[in-house]
Amino acid sequence: MSDRNPYTHGYGDAVLGSHRARTAANSAAHLLPHLRPGQRLLDVGSGAGTITADLARIVGPENVTALEVAEESSDLTRAELARQGLEGVRVLVGDAHATPFEADAFDVVHAHQVLQHVHAPVQVLAEMRRIASPGGLVAVRDSDYEGFRWWRETPAFDRWLELYLRAARANGGTPDAGRRLLAWAHEAGLEDVLPGSSTWLHATPESRAAWADTWSGRITSAPFADQLERGGWADAAEREEIAAAFRTWSEDPDGWFSLLHGEILARV
């Protein structure tokens, strides 16, 4: 990501609890069949570090570089790698729009949930293409918030989505990035592109509780809550009503929430 854009979610406990549940299996399954030991891999926007750690176990920690936008977020990656006992991964601070790497630096350049937050996603994809080796892979996965669906119908969730889309776009993001990945890849000069899509589903008691915890926390704490307050878009009472709706939904045995993602695998 670029430090020119505020990160809508921030790095509070409600966010990190959700991000730390991400694994290569549930977040990068489109890439896994193409990985092998020894490949040079860059993880752009490594964040909580759990996906990075899984990828490092496949290709070898000494072959992995993680790039984050700030020291705060790079420290999260370092801490998770240390917690998992993975040594040798390089964790650097830099701008995904203009990375510090030479051309042909990596065999695989990966980004998960990054392009939706940057101000120039095509530029980031072009940069990922530039630093990938000939024959290498650019692998991206991003959410499409406007493709999210849930049951039961809950007016508070409609309002939650309206507020999130407004905040994300005000921060320079593209919250429906998933559906745009293929077009962005072509615009960035990538020609051999395999598109795909996948979902996360929250419909078990455990997954509903986790989803409700993260969003009831995000909408009532900084920075998302502060942005809604500053903009005059939702006051504390309304934000708490939405949080309560998530908690109530999580207890419904019929509760169901599907999150759409777009994916690309591009051969350079």
C-alpha positions as CSV (number, residue, x, y, z in Angstrom):
1,M,0.0,0.0,0.0
2,S,1.0,3.6,-0.3
3,D,1.2,5.9,2.7
4,R,-0.6,8.5,0.6
5,N,-3.9,6.8,1.5
6,P,-5.2,6.3,5.0
7,Y,-5.9,2.7,5.8
8,T,-9.6,2.5,6.5
9,H,-9.4,-0.4,8.8
10,G,-6.4,0.5,10.9
11,Y,-4.5,-2.0,13.1
12,G,-6.7,-2.4,16.2
13,D,-7.4,-5.7,17.9
14,A,-10.7,-6.1,16.0
15,V,-8.9,-5.9,12.7
16,L,-5.9,-8.0,13.6
17,G,-8.0,-10.7,15.1
18,S,-9.6,-11.2,11.7
19,H,-6.5,-10.8,9.7
20,R,-4.6,-13.3,11.7
21,A,-7.1,-16.0,10.7
22,R,-6.0,-15.6,7.1
23,T,-3.8,-18.5,5.8
24,A,-2.4,-19.3,2.4
25,A,-5.0,-22.1,2.2
26,N,-8.0,-19.8,2.7
27,S,-6.6,-16.6,1.1
28,A,-4.2,-17.7,-1.7
29,A,-5.5,-21.1,-2.9
30,H,-5.3,-19.9,-6.5
31,L,-1.5,-19.4,-6.1
32,L,-0.6,-22.5,-4.1
33,P,-0.4,-25.1,-7.0
34,H,2.2,-22.9,-8.7
35,L,4.6,-22.6,-5.8
36,R,7.7,-24.7,-5.3
37,P,10.8,-24.5,-3.1
38,G,13.5,-22.0,-4.1
39,Q,11.2,-19.5,-5.8
40,R,11.9,-15.8,-5.0
41,L,8.7,-14.5,-3.7
42,L,7.5,-10.9,-2.7
43,D,4.5,-10.5,-0.5
44,V,3.1,-7.0,-1.0
45,G,1.2,-5.7,1.9
46,S,2.1,-8.6,4.3
47,G,0.2,-7.1,7.2
48,A,-0.5,-9.5,10.0
49,G,2.1,-11.9,8.4
50,T,0.1,-15.2,8.6
51,I,-0.1,-15.6,4.8
52,T,3.5,-14.6,4.5
53,A,4.5,-17.3,6.9
54,D,2.6,-20.0,5.0
55,L,4.2,-18.9,1.7
56,A,7.6,-18.9,3.3
57,R,7.2,-22.5,4.5
58,I,6.6,-23.5,0.9
59,V,9.3,-21.6,-1.0
60,G,11.8,-21.2,1.9
61,P,12.0,-18.3,4.3
62,E,15.3,-17.1,2.8
63,N,13.6,-16.7,-0.5
64,V,10.8,-14.4,0.7
65,T,10.6,-10.6,1.0
66,A,7.6,-8.9,2.6
67,L,6.8,-5.2,1.8
68,E,4.7,-3.0,4.0
69,V,3.9,0.7,3.9
70,A,5.0,1.7,7.4
71,E,7.0,0.5,10.3
72,E,3.9,-0.1,12.4
73,S,2.5,-2.6,9.9
74,S,5.9,-4.1,9.0
75,D,6.5,-4.8,12.7
76,L,3.3,-6.8,12.8
77,T,4.7,-9.0,10.0
78,R,8.0,-9.4,11.8
79,A,6.3,-10.3,15.1
80,E,4.2,-13.0,13.5
81,L,7.2,-14.5,11.6
82,A,9.1,-14.6,14.9
83,R,6.1,-16.2,16.7
84,Q,6.1,-18.9,14.1
85,G,9.9,-19.4,14.3
86,L,10.5,-18.4,10.7
87,E,13.9,-16.8,10.2
88,G,15.4,-15.4,7.0
89,V,12.4,-13.5,5.6
90,R,13.3,-9.9,4.7
91,V,10.6,-7.4,5.9
92,L,11.0,-4.0,4.3
93,V,9.1,-0.7,4.3
94,G,8.2,0.8,1.0
95,D,5.6,2.1,-1.4
96,A,3.9,-0.6,-3.6
97,H,3.5,2.1,-6.4
98,A,7.3,2.4,-6.6
99,T,9.1,-0.4,-5.0
100,P,12.9,-0.4,-4.2
101,F,13.5,-3.5,-6.3
102,E,15.2,-4.1,-9.6
103,A,13.5,-5.7,-12.6
104,D,13.5,-9.5,-12.6
105,A,13.8,-9.5,-8.8
106,F,11.2,-12.1,-8.0
107,D,9.6,-15.3,-9.5
108,V,6.3,-14.6,-7.7
109,V,4.8,-11.3,-6.7
110,H,1.8,-11.7,-4.5
111,A,-0.7,-9.3,-3.0
112,H,-3.8,-10.1,-0.9
113,Q,-6.4,-7.4,-0.1
114,V,-4.1,-4.6,-1.1
115,L,-5.2,-3.1,-4.4
116,Q,-8.6,-2.1,-2.9
117,H,-6.7,0.3,-0.6
118,V,-4.2,2.0,-2.9
119,H,-4.8,5.2,-4.8
120,A,-3.4,3.9,-8.2
121,P,-4.0,0.1,-8.5
122,V,-3.0,-0.1,-12.1
123,Q,0.3,1.5,-11.2
124,V,0.8,-1.1,-8.5
125,L,0.1,-3.9,-10.9
126,A,2.5,-2.4,-13.5
127,E,5.1,-2.3,-10.8
128,M,4.5,-5.9,-9.8
129,R,4.9,-6.8,-13.4
130,R,8.1,-4.9,-13.7
131,I,9.8,-6.6,-10.8
132,A,8.7,-10.1,-11.7
133,S,11.0,-12.3,-13.7
134,P,10.2,-13.4,-17.3
135,G,7.9,-16.4,-16.9
136,G,7.1,-15.4,-13.3
137,L,3.8,-14.9,-11.7
138,V,1.8,-11.9,-10.5
139,A,-0.9,-13.2,-8.1
140,V,-3.6,-10.9,-6.6
141,R,-6.8,-11.4,-4.6
142,D,-9.1,-8.7,-3.5
143,S,-12.6,-8.2,-2.0
144,D,-15.7,-7.0,-3.8
145,Y,-17.7,-5.4,-1.0
146,E,-20.7,-4.7,-3.3
147,G,-20.8,-8.4,-4.0
148,F,-21.2,-9.4,-0.4
149,R,-24.5,-11.1,0.5
150,W,-26.1,-12.1,3.8
151,W,-29.1,-13.7,5.4
152,R,-31.2,-12.7,7.2
153,E,-32.1,-9.4,5.6
154,T,-30.9,-6.9,8.1
155,P,-31.3,-3.1,7.4
156,A,-28.4,-2.4,9.7
157,F,-26.1,-4.3,7.4
158,D,-27.3,-2.3,4.4
159,R,-26.4,0.8,6.4
160,W,-23.0,-0.7,7.4
161,L,-22.2,-1.4,3.8
162,E,-23.2,2.1,2.7
163,L,-21.0,3.6,5.4
164,Y,-18.0,1.4,4.6
165,L,-18.2,2.1,0.9
166,R,-18.4,5.8,1.6
167,A,-15.4,5.8,4.0
168,A,-13.2,3.6,1.8
169,R,-13.8,5.7,-1.3
170,A,-13.2,8.9,0.7
171,N,-9.8,7.4,1.6
172,G,-9.0,6.8,-2.1
173,G,-9.8,3.2,-2.1
174,T,-11.8,0.9,-4.5
175,P,-13.9,-1.4,-2.3
176,D,-15.3,-3.3,-5.4
177,A,-11.7,-4.0,-6.5
178,G,-12.3,-7.7,-7.0
179,R,-14.4,-7.3,-10.1
180,R,-11.9,-4.9,-11.6
181,L,-8.7,-7.0,-11.3
182,L,-8.8,-8.5,-14.8
183,A,-9.4,-5.1,-16.4
184,W,-6.7,-3.5,-14.2
185,A,-4.2,-6.3,-15.1
186,H,-4.8,-5.7,-18.9
187,E,-4.4,-2.0,-18.4
188,A,-1.1,-2.6,-16.6
189,G,0.3,-4.5,-19.6
190,L,-0.3,-8.1,-18.3
191,E,-1.6,-10.2,-21.2
192,D,-1.5,-13.9,-20.0
193,V,-4.0,-13.5,-17.2
194,L,-6.1,-16.3,-15.6
195,P,-9.1,-14.7,-13.8
196,G,-11.0,-16.3,-10.9
197,S,-13.2,-15.7,-8.0
198,S,-13.8,-17.3,-4.6
199,T,-15.7,-16.6,-1.4
200,W,-15.3,-16.7,2.3
201,L,-18.5,-17.9,4.1
202,H,-19.4,-17.1,7.7
203,A,-22.3,-19.5,8.5
204,T,-21.1,-21.6,11.4
205,P,-21.4,-20.5,15.0
206,E,-17.6,-19.9,15.2
207,S,-17.2,-18.1,11.9
208,R,-20.3,-15.9,12.6
209,A,-19.0,-15.0,16.0
210,A,-15.6,-14.0,14.5
211,W,-17.2,-11.9,11.7
212,A,-19.5,-10.2,14.2
213,D,-16.6,-9.5,16.6
214,T,-14.4,-7.9,13.9
215,W,-17.1,-5.6,12.6
216,S,-18.8,-4.7,15.8
217,G,-15.3,-3.7,17.0
218,R,-14.3,-1.9,13.8
219,I,-17.4,0.3,13.6
220,T,-17.1,1.3,17.2
221,S,-13.3,2.0,17.4
222,A,-10.7,4.0,15.6
223,P,-10.0,4.7,12.9
224,F,-13.2,3.7,11.1
225,A,-15.5,5.0,13.9
226,D,-13.5,8.3,14.1
227,Q,-13.9,8.8,10.3
228,L,-17.6,8.2,10.5
229,E,-17.8,10.7,13.4
230,R,-15.7,13.4,11.7
231,G,-17.7,13.1,8.5
232,G,-21.0,13.4,10.3
233,W,-22.0,10.2,8.6
234,A,-22.9,8.1,11.7
235,D,-23.0,9.1,15.3
236,A,-22.1,6.9,18.3
237,A,-25.6,5.7,18.8
238,E,-26.0,4.6,15.2
239,R,-22.6,2.9,15.2
240,E,-23.6,0.9,18.3
241,E,-26.9,-0.1,16.7
242,I,-24.9,-1.6,13.8
243,A,-22.5,-3.3,16.2
244,A,-25.5,-4.8,18.1
245,A,-27.0,-6.0,14.8
246,F,-23.8,-7.9,14.0
247,R,-23.9,-9.5,17.5
248,T,-27.5,-10.5,17.2
249,W,-27.0,-11.9,13.7
250,S,-24.1,-14.0,14.9
251,E,-26.5,-15.8,17.3
252,D,-29.0,-16.7,14.6
253,P,-28.5,-20.4,13.6
254,D,-29.6,-19.4,10.1
255,G,-27.1,-16.5,9.9
256,W,-25.1,-16.6,6.6
257,F,-22.6,-14.1,5.2
258,S,-20.7,-14.6,1.9
259,L,-17.8,-12.4,0.9
260,L,-16.9,-12.3,-2.8
261,H,-13.3,-12.0,-4.0
262,G,-11.8,-11.6,-7.4
263,E,-8.4,-13.2,-8.3
264,I,-5.9,-13.1,-11.0
265,L,-2.8,-15.2,-11.9
266,A,-0.8,-13.4,-14.5
267,R,2.2,-14.9,-16.3
268,V,4.8,-12.3,-17.1
